[in-house]
Amino acid sequence: MFKISGQIVDVVKKNIFPGTISIDNGIITSIIKNPEASANLILPGLIDSHIHIESSMLTPARFAKAASVHGTTACVCDPHEIAAVCGVNGINFMIENGRQTPFKFFFGAPSCIPSTSFESTGAKLGPEIVSELLNRDDIHFLSEVMNYPGVINNEEGIIKKIAAAKKIEKPIDGHAPGVSGKELLSYVSAGISTDHEAYTLAEAREKLKLGMKIQIREGSAAHNFDTLLPLIKEYPDDIMFCSDDKHPNDLLNGHINLLIKKAISKGYEPLSVIKCATLNIKNHYNLSTGMLQEGDPADIIIVESFERFDIKTVYIDGKKVTEDGSSLIENITASPINNFHTSPKKIEDFKIKASGNKIKIIEVIDGQLITNEQIVPVSVENGMAISSPERDILKICVTNRYHDKSPAVCFIKNFGLKHGAIASSVAHDSHNIIAVGCTDKAIAKAVNLIIEAEGGLSAVDEKGNTELLKLPIAGIMTDSDIEMVAKSYLKLDTLAKNMGCKLSAPYMTLAFMALPVIPELKITDKGLFNSKDFSFTSLFLKDS
């Protein structure tokens, strides 16, 4: 038994008081007032309400070491990414690897593998498999239902998965970017209870009025925090913080703690802010952590003040896991699991014969997952459509990594590369190989670096200089420590920006250009896709 004294932040009773917490066998046995307690704040451990651990490129065990330093003691996790590559084996890998640490991972059953029929994945999880997963004690919810058209149109497969979760009263996560009106009502009425895709206040408020919980997201690619922050005052019990996707260099610098610090600095009441990262999440997902009450697990963080919000010490189940910014969690080595079956590509594989005067291009919006569609004149050389770096119009392609097939190629704007190419096998949600570049030669080289490594991130400049971050676990993760991964990632990021890329997070943005469930125009391994119509669309247009 041991005791911790300080200013206790009680998120349940909405009170802060000087006191002492007694802990025995990892459980809080008593909380008593103590006028002589120190000025340090004692809070419940922080929770990320929605994250894909795979986006950190770290295994759960390595993620635990990195996130706990920032006061995170638990995450509500969607293992969708590894499930798309390795199926149930991938989900089991995540759970078993996470269990080897004190950190608390609450995994869900992926609802959309594949997310649509318009892309190739390494696995398929039908209603029967999803139902079996949901009935497991180590699966806590149905992960984000990305196929919102399927729900709205009452498609049998997705409706069966939702029904399986409702039958055993497990929460159902949502994903409905831009959906409103009657379609949103239909979506919510199906039983879907959260959304992390809202990017305007009007959209979030409409969803909240229908009973949804809003997860305010601040990740490496999508930044919705500043826009949605006023919701904390309007709906204090219905807001949760999440990162969704967090790249290693960003995770190295902070996690949910940064959102708390930022909200408090903007004048939001500290207890209301802390609830968004603790109690509200605990209540919605029926978690065993997040309250800091007698009888609860001793998942505790100690900070000096709300204003600085520097994490001094972290306990999980009464075990000290960090101290003064250093992790005490042991390193865990993982045996790789993967699914990679394609051969090196030729330069000719990325050529496009011009068959029109104009083309539809993907317009990237920095800091957002949504894109726009533009129609522009095509640049042609020897009868072939080519990149036009001077107009910031580049080729983007997706290569199937599960089968040996020809790449799908189209064009994109706002990457800004002046020469070279970048590529990645972290490409939501199917994790085929996605690349963008100025020449077919550079694209082919960047893609082949990924194929030879059976997963990773690459960059190639006009001088032939290359950078490669190998991701041997499912082609999307490594069990290396975060410092090494972040260093390698930053080298790639720097090289991409030295080649002219204007985006704040080039690789994270690239990863979402293959996600067909987010508007407006995207590319999968099967072709150019318009997610507003939920159908493939032609690349070329002819003058009328």
KOLTI-15884 format. One record per residue: x, y, z of N, C-alpha, C in turn; residue in three letters. Coordinates in steps of 0.05 Angstrom, whole numbers, plus 5000, padded with zeros to 4 digits. Layout:
! residues N
XYZXYZXYZAla;...
! end
This chain:
! residues 544
501749765000500050005000501850255000Met;500950464985502350714986500350944982Phe;501251194987499451414986500651634968Lys;498751794955499452024939497852254949Ile;499152484953497752714963498052944943Ser;496053114942496053354925493353464922Gly;492953634902490353754897488853564878Gln;486853434889485453214875483253334857Ile;483453264831481553364811479353144808Val;477053204820474853014820472953094797Asp;473152944774471553004751468652914754Val;468152744773465352644778463852854793Val;464952944816463553144833464253424825Lys;465853464804466553724794467753894816Lys;469853794828471053924851474053874851Asn;475554074862478454044866478954104895Ile;480353914909480753954938483453824946Phe;484653924967487153804977486553534990Pro;488053324983487353064994489552854990Gly;489052625001490852394999489452154988Thr;490652024969489551774957491151544967Ile;489851334978491151094986490650874965Ser;492850734958492750534936493750274947Ile;492250054941493049784949492449594926Asp;494549444918494149254896492949374871Asn;493849624866493049754841490349894842Gly;488949884865486249994868486350224888Ile;484750434882484450654900482650564923Ile;483750544947482150444970480850674986Thr;482050914986480751135000481851394989Ser;480051604991480851874984479852055007Ile;481752185020480952345043482052625040Ile;480752825052481753095050484253125068Lys;486053285058488553335072489453625067Asn;488853805086489554085082492454145077Pro;494253955084497153995082498253875056Glu;496453785038497353665013498853874996Ala;500653774979502253944962500454074940Ser;501754264925500254404905499954254879Ala;501354024876501153864852498353774847Asn;497553774822494853674815494853374810Leu;492853234820492552944816490052904800Ile;490352784776488152754757487852464749Leu;485552384737485352124724487152114700Pro;488151884694489751854669488151934645Gly;489452044625488152144601487551914582Leu;485351944566484451744547484151874520Ile;485151744499484551824472482051664463Asp;479951814456477351684451477151544423Ser;479051604406479051464380481751494366His;483151274363485751274350486251014336Ile;487651034314488850804300491750794309His;492450614327495150594337497150574314Ile;496250434293498050384270499050634257Glu;497550854260498351104247500951214259Ser;501551134284504051224297506451074285Ser;505850864269507850684258509250514279Met;508150514303509250374326507350144333Leu;508449924344506849724356505449834381Thr;503249704390501949804415503949834438Pro;505749634441507649654464509449894461Ala;510349954437512050194434510450454436Arg;507950444427506150674430505650734459Phe;505350524475504850554504507150714517Ala;509550644510511850784521511851074514Lys;511151134489511151414480508851574491Ala;506451464490504051614498503851664528Ala;504751464544504451484573506051714584Ser;508351784571509952004580508352264579Val;506352274562504652514559502152504576His;501952304594499652284612497352114602Gly;497651994578495651814568496051534581Thr;493851434592493951164604492250964590Thr;490551064572488750874558487950994531Ala;487250824512486350904486483950734477Cys;482050854464479950704450480850674422Val;481450434414483050384389481350234368Cys;481550324344480450184321482750054306Asp;482949784307485149654293484549604263Pro;483049794252482149764224484549734205His;486649874210488849884190490249614187Glu;490949494210492249234208490249014200Ile;487749054207485648854199485348854169Ala;485649094156485449104127487648954113Ala;489948934127492248794116492248494123Val;491748434149492148164159489648034172Cys;487348174170484948054181484948024211Gly;483647804220483347754249486147704261Val;487947584246490647544257491947814264Asn;491448014248492448284255491248394280Gly;488648364284487348454308488448314333Ile;488848054330489947904353492847994359Asn;494348064338497048164342496948414359Phe;495148594353495048844368494248804397Met;492248634401491348574429493548444445Ile;494848244434496848094449499348264454Glu;500148424435502448604439501848814460Asn;499348924460498649124479498449014507Gly;497748764510497448634536500048604551Arg;502248624536504848594549505748844563Gln;504049054563504649304577502449364597Thr;502949534617500849614635498749804622Pro;499449924600497750114586495049974579Phe;492950134578490250014573489250074545Lys;489249874529488149894502485449764501Phe;483449924491480749824488480149804458Phe;480449564447480149524418477249474410Phe;476649564385474049514374474149304352Gly;471849224342471649044319471349214294Ala;473249214275472949374251470349304236Pro;468849514228466249474216466449464186Ser;468549574174468649604145471249514134Cys;471649244133473949124120472948954097Ile;473149054072474149314064472149534070Pro;473149784070471350004076469350044054Ser;470149964030468249964007469149733988Thr;467549683968468249483948469949603926Ser;470749853929472049993908475149993911Phe;476149823928479049803933479749513940Glu;482249443938483149173944484549173971Ser;483648983988484848964015486048684018Thr;487548644040488748384045486848194059Gly;484548294068482748124083479848244080Ala;477948074087475148154088473948054114Lys;472548224128471148144153468248174149Leu;466847954143463947954139462447964165Gly;459747974164458047994188458547774208Pro;459047534199459447314217462047344234Glu;464147424220466747464234466547704253Ile;465247914244464948154261463348084286Val;461247924282459547844305461147674325Ser;462847494315464547334332466547514348Glu;467647714334469447904348467948054370Leu;465648154364464148314383463448154408Leu;463147894406462447734429464847664447Asn;467147754439469547714455469747934477Arg;470747854500471048044522473148254517Asp;475048194499477248384493476548564469Asp;474148554460473148734440470848894452Ile;471149164451469449334468467349494453His;467449504426465549664411465749594382Phe;463849684366464049664337465349914326Leu;467649874313469250104303467850264282Ser;468850494276467550694260466250574234Glu;463750634231462150534208462550734185Val;464650684169465350864148463550854124Met;462250624120460550584097457850704103Asn;457850974106455351114113453251084090Tyr;454051084064451951034044450550764048Pro;452150564057451050294061448950304083Gly;449450454104447550474126445050624117Val;445450844103443251004094441450854074Ile;442750684058441250524038440550254048Asn;441050204074440149954087441349704075Asn;443949724069445249484057445549264078Glu;445049024070444848804088447348754105Glu;449648754092452148684106452748874130Gly;452649134125453349314147451149334168Ile;448649294159446449294178446649054197Ile;447548824187447948594204450048644225Lys;452248774218454348834237453449024259Lys;451849224251450749414270448849264289Ile;447249094278445248944294446748764315Ala;449048644307450548474325451548634349Ala;452448884344453349054366451049144384Ala;448849214372446449294387445349074405Lys;445548824395444448594409445848564436Lys;448448614437450048574462450748844475Ile;449449054465449549324477452449424478Glu;453849394456456549514454456349764436Lys;457749974443457650224428458350194399Pro;457250364382457750364354458950634345Ile;461350634336462650884328461950954299Asp;461851224295461051314269463251444253Gly;462651514228464451644210462651744187His;461851994189459952104170460652384162Ala;462852424148463752694140461752834122Pro;460753064131458953224114456153124111Gly;455452904123452752794121450852964138Val;448553024128446653194142443753134134Ser;441853274146439053244139437952964143Gly;436252884124434952624126436952394126Lys;439052424111441052214110442452174137Glu;443052394150444252384176442352254196Leu;439852334195437852224213437651914210Leu;437751834185437651544179440151404191Ser;442351534188444951414197444951394228Tyr;444151604242444051604271441951414281Val;439651404268437451224276438250934275Ser;440250864259441250584258442550494284Ala;443350694301444550624326447450724329Gly;448350894311451050994311451251234329Ile;453151224347453151414370455351624371Ser;457351604354459551804355460351894327Thr;461752124326462852214301465352374306Asp;467552314292470052464295470752614269His;468852614249469452734223468353004219Glu;466853114238465653384235467853584232Ala;467653764213469653974209468554254209Tyr;465954284215464754544219462954534244Thr;462554754257460854764280457954684273Leu;457054784250454254714242453854414239Ala;455854284227455653994224455653854251Glu;457453934268457653804295455153854311Ala;454054094310451654154326449253994316Arg;449053954290446853794279447053504290Glu;449453404290449853134300449353114330Lys;450153304345449653304374446753324380Leu;445253484365442353504370440853244365Lys;442053074348440852814342441752604362Leu;443452684382444252494403447052374400Gly;448452454380451152354376453152484396Met;455252344402457552464416459552554395Lys;460652784400462652894381465452864392Ile;467152734376469952704384471552924369Gln;472553124385474053334373476853234366Ile;477553244341479953114331482153314326Arg;484553244335486953394328489153184323Glu;489453114298491452914291493753034275Gly;495152854260497352954245496553064218Ser;494152974208493253074182490753254185Ala;488953174202486453314206486553484231Ala;485953744229486053924251483354064254His;481753964272479054074276478654194303Asn;480754194319480554274347479654564351Phe;480954744338480255034342477455094333Asp;476554964311473855014301471754914320Thr;472154674331470054544347470154594377Leu;472254734386472654774415470254894429Leu;468755084417466455204431464355004440Pro;464354764428462454564436462654474465Leu;465054504476465454424504463554574523Ile;463154834517461254994534458354924528Lys;457754854503455054804495454054524503Glu;455854324501455254044506457353914523Tyr;457754004548460053914564460153614569Pro;457853474568457853184574458053014548Asp;458053144525457852994500460253024482Asp;462353144493464753194477467153024487Ile;468552914468470952754475473252844457Met;475652824468478052884452479152634439Phe;480252664415481552444401483652544382Cys;485452364374487452434354486952294328Ser;485552074328484951914304487551804291Asp;489251974281491751884270494052064280Asp;496151944290498352094302500951984292Lys;502352144276504952054266507152064288His;509251914285511251884307512552144316Pro;513152324297514452574305512552744321Asn;509952734315508052894331507552764358Asp;507452494359507052354384509352404403Leu;511752434392514152484408513852744424Leu;512352934412512053204424509653234442Asn;507753044440505453074457503052914447Gly;500952894463498652744455496152894465His;494352764479491952894489492553124508Ile;494853114522495653324540495853594526Asn;496553594501496853844486494153974481Leu;492053804477489353914473488354034498Leu;488853904521487954014546489354284552Ile;491954284548493454534553492454764535Lys;491854694510491054904491488255004499Lys;486354824506483654914513483655084538Ala;485255004558485455164582486655444577Ile;488655454559489855704553487955894539Ser;485955784526483955944512481656024531Lys;481855964557479956054576477755854583Gly;477855614573475855414580476355304608Tyr;474155244622474255164650475654894652Glu;477754874668479454624669477854374674Pro;475954364692474554114698472954024673Leu;471754214659470254134635472054024614Ser;474454144612476354054592477353774599Val;478053724624479153464633477053244628Ile;474453314632472353114627472453004599Lys;473153174580473153094552475352884546Cys;477252864564479352674561479352444581Ala;477152444597477052234618474152134622Thr;472552274638469952174647468052134623Leu;467852324605466052294583466652044566Asn;469151984563469951744547469351494563Ile;470051494589469451264606466451194605Lys;464751404608461951354608460851254582Asn;461751364560460651274534461550984527His;464050914532464950654524464950444547Tyr;463850524569463650344593466350234600Asn;468350414603471050334609471450304639Leu;473550164646474250124674476150334684Ser;476450554670478350764678477151034671Thr;478251244683477451514676475951674696Gly;475751574722474251724742475851814766Met;477751654775479351714799477551724824Leu;476051504828474251474851475151234868Gln;474151214893474750984909473750734895Glu;475350524895474650274882475550264853Gly;476550484842477450494814480350404812Asp;481250314788484050274784485650534788Pro;487950504799489650744805491050834780Ala;489550944761490651054736490751354740Asp;493051454747493451724758495651874744Ile;495252134739497452294730497752534749Ile;500252624752500852844769502053064753Ile;500853304754501953544740502253774759Val;503953964751504554184769502354394768Glu;501154444745499054644743497454594717Ser;494954704717493354684692494654844670Phe;495755074676496855254655499155124640Glu;501055014655503354884642502754604633Arg;501154464649500354184644502754004637Phe;504954044651507253864648506753614664Asp;507053384652506553134665509053054681Ile;508653034708510952964725511152654729Lys;508952524736508952244741506352114732Thr;506551864722504151724713504051444726Val;501751374736501251104747499050964732Tyr;499450714727497250544715496950304733Ile;494550264743493950054763495950064786Asp;496550314794498250354817501150324812Gly;501950244787504750204780505750454767Lys;508050564776509250794764510350724737Lys;509350854716510250784689511851014676Val;511751254687513451464677514251644701Thr;516551774698517351964718519152174705Glu;518452434709519952654699520452634669Asp;518452544654518652534625519952294613Gly;520552094630521851854620520051614625Ser;519851434606518151194609519650984625Ser;518150844641519150614656518150354645Leu;516550364624515450124611517649984596Ile;517849714599519949564586519449544556Glu;521649514541521549474512520449194507Asn;518649174487517548914479518248874450Ile;519448644444520048574416517748414404Thr;517048484380514748344366515748194342Ala;514547964337515147804313513447924290Ser;514747984267513248114245510947944235Pro;508848084226506547964213506148134188Ile;505648014164505548174140503848044119Asn;503348194097501848094074502648264050Asn;504648174036505848334014506448153990Phe;505048193968505348003945505248153918His;507148323913507348453887510248473879Thr;510748483853513548493843514248783836Ser;516848843833517649113825516349213800Pro;515949473798514549593775516549723756Lys;515649743731517249873711516250163707Lys;518050333696517350613691514850623673Ile;514650443654512350443635509750393649Glu;509750263672507350203687505850453696Asp;507250673697506150923708505451123686Phe;505651043661504951223639501951223634Lys;500951453624498051473618497851583590Ile;496451443572495951543545493851753546Lys;494351983535492452203535490152143517Ala;487652163528485252103512483252323515Ser;484152563521482352793524484053043527Gly;482653273527484053523529484253633558Asn;482453533574482353623602482253383621Lys;483153423645483053203665481853293691Ile;480653103705479753153733482153103751Lys;482653293769484853253788483853283817Ile;485353153835484853173863486153423874Ile;484553593887485653833900485953783930Glu;488353783940488953743968488353993984Val;487353964008486954184026488754134050Ile;490754294055492654244076491154244103Asp;491654034120490454014146487753894146Gly;486853804123484153674121484353404106Gln;482453224112482352974098480652994073Leu;478853184072477153224049478753344026Ile;477853304002479153413978477053533960Thr;477953693940476153793920476853673893Asn;474953703874475453623847475853873830Glu;477953873813478354093794478553973766Gln;477854133747478254053719480254243706Ile;482354133695484554303684485454193658Val;486854353641488054253617490254043623Pro;490453843606492353633610495053713597Val;497253643609499853673596500553423582Ser;501353443556501853203540504653213528Val;505952983528508652953515508752683501Glu;509152693475509252443459506752273463Asn;504452413465501952273467501252173495Gly;502952233514502552143541501952373560Met;500052343578499452543598501652543619Ala;502752773625504952783644504452983666Ile;506152963687506053153709506853433699Ser;505853633713506553913706507354053731Ser;509754013741510654133767510354433767Pro;510754563744510554863743507754953749Glu;505754773744502954833751502054693777Arg;504054563790503454413814501354193809Asp;501554063786499753833779501553593775Ile;501353403793503153173794501652913791Leu;503052703782501852443781501552323810Lys;499352193815499052033839498151763831Ile;499151553844498451283836498151103860Cys;496650893857496250693877496850423865Val;498750273877499550013868498549793888Thr;497149603877496049383894498449223905Asn;498549203932500749053944500048763950Arg;497548693946496648413952496648233928Tyr;496548353904496648213879498248363859His;499448223840501248343820499548463798Asp;498848723800497148853780498349123773Lys;497349233751498249493742497249713761Ser;498849923765497950133783495650293771Pro;494150423788492150623780493550893782Ala;493251063761494651313760492751543752Val;492951763767491452003759493152243768Cys;491852473773493452723779492352863804Phe;494153013817493553143842494853423843Ile;493653603858494653883860495153953889Lys;497054123894497754243920499754083936Asn;501053873924503253753938505753923935Phe;506054053912508154253909510854143902Gly;511253883898513853783891514853903865Leu;517353983865518654083841520253873826Lys;521053663841522453443829522153203848His;522852963838522852723855520052613860Gly;519852433880517352303887517452203915Ala;515152163927514852033953512851803951Ile;513251603968511451373967511051253995Ala;508951103999508350984025506450754023Ser;506950554040504950334042503050374065Ser;503250614078501250704097499350874081Val;497150744072495250874055492450774062Ala;491050944077488450864087486450814065His;484750614067484650424089485850154081Asp;486450124056487249854047490349814048Ser;491750034051494650024054496049894030His;495049974006496549913982498750133981Asn;500350123960502650313958501750563943Ile;501850793956501051043944503551213940Ile;503651353917505951513910505051763895Ala;506651973898506152223883508852323874Val;509052423849511652503839511552663813Gly;513852763806514152933782514752783757Cys;516052543759516652383735515952093740Thr;515551953719514951663721517351513733Asp;519751603725522151473735522451503765Lys;521951743775522151783804519951633819Ala;517551623808515351483821516051183822Ile;516951073800517650783799519750713820Ala;521750893822523850833842522850843870Lys;521151043876520051073903518250833910Ala;516650743891514850513895516550263899Val;518550223883520149983885521749963911Asn;522450183922523750183949521850063969Leu;519350133967517250023986516849723981Ile;516749643956516349363949518649193959Ile;521049283954523449133963523549103993Glu;522649304008522649294037520149154048Ala;518249094031515648984039514249164060Glu;514349424054512949614071514649834081Gly;513650084080515050304091514350564077Gly;516050774082515751034070518351094055Leu;518151224032520551284017520351564004Ser;522751663997522951913982525351893964Ala;525052003939527152003919527352283907Val;529752403907529952673895531252653867Asp;531552883853532452883826535352793823Glu;536852803845539652713844539952413851Lys;537752293856537852003863538151953892Gly;538252163909538352113938535751993947Asn;535951803966533551663976533551654006Thr;531151634017530751584045528551364047Glu;528951184066527050964069526650904099Leu;524150904107523450804134522050534130Leu;523450324139522250054136520150004158Lys;517849884149515749824167515049524163Leu;516549344176516249064171513748924182Pro;512349064201509948944212507549044197Ile;506448864180504148914163504649144143Ala;507149214140507849434122506949704132Gly;506149724158505249974169506350034196Ile;507849854208508949894235511749774238Met;513049864260515549754268515649734298Thr;517349554309517649544338520149694348Asp;521149864330523350034338522350254357Ser;524250374372523350584391522550834376Asp;520850994389519651234376521851434367Ile;523951464383525951654375527251594348Glu;527851334344528951254318526951284296Met;524451204301522351234280521851524273Val;521651694294521151974290523452104274Ala;525952034281528252144267528252074238Lys;527651814232527551734204525151864189Ser;522951884203520552014191521152304185Tyr;522552444203523152724199525152764175Leu;526952574171528652584148527052564122Lys;525052394122523352364099521752624095Leu;520652724116519052974115520753204105Asp;523153224115524953434106525653414077Thr;526253164068526953124039524553204022Leu;522153124030519753184014519453494012Ala;519853634034519553924034521854054019Lys;524253944020526454044004525954013974Asn;524353823967523553783939521253963931Met;520254123950518254323944515554283956Gly;515154053970512454003982511654224001Cys;509254323998508254544014506454464037Lys;505854204039504054104059505354084086Leu;503854124108504954104135505753814142Ser;504153624131504753344137504453184111Ala;506453184094506253054067505452764068Pro;506652604085506052314085503352254097Tyr;502552394118499952354129497752434109Met;498252654095496352744075496152534052Thr;498552444043498652244022497051994030Leu;497251914055495951674064492951684061Ala;491751924062488851944060487851994032Phe;489552024013488652063985487551813973Met;487951583987486851333977484451243992Ala;483251414008481051344025478351434012Leu;476951244000474651323983472151393999Pro;472151374026469751444041469751734051Val;471851884043471952164051471852334025Ile;469952524023469652683999472252843992Pro;472652923967470752893945471852703924Glu;474452753917475652583896478052443908Leu;478252183905480552023915481351823894Lys;483451673899484351463881484851203897Ile;483850983887484450723898486050563878Thr;486750313885488250153865486550083841Asp;483950143842482150073820481550313803Lys;482350563811481950793794481051043810Gly;480451253794479651503805476751483815Leu;476251583840473751533853472551793864Phe;469951823858468452053868466651963891Asn;467452043915465951933939463352073943Ser;462852303929460252423932458152263917Lys;458952153894457151973879457551673887Asp;459751623903460551353910460751173886Phe;462351273866462751123842465351213829Ser;466451043811468851113796468151323776Phe;470151483769469751693749471951703729Thr;471551813706473551813685475652033691Ser;478151983683480252173687480052403666Leu;479552323641479652513619476852623612Phe;476752873603474452993591475253103564Leu;473353103546473853213519472453483517Lys;473653663502472453923498469753893484Asp;467854033494465154023481464954203457Ser;
! end
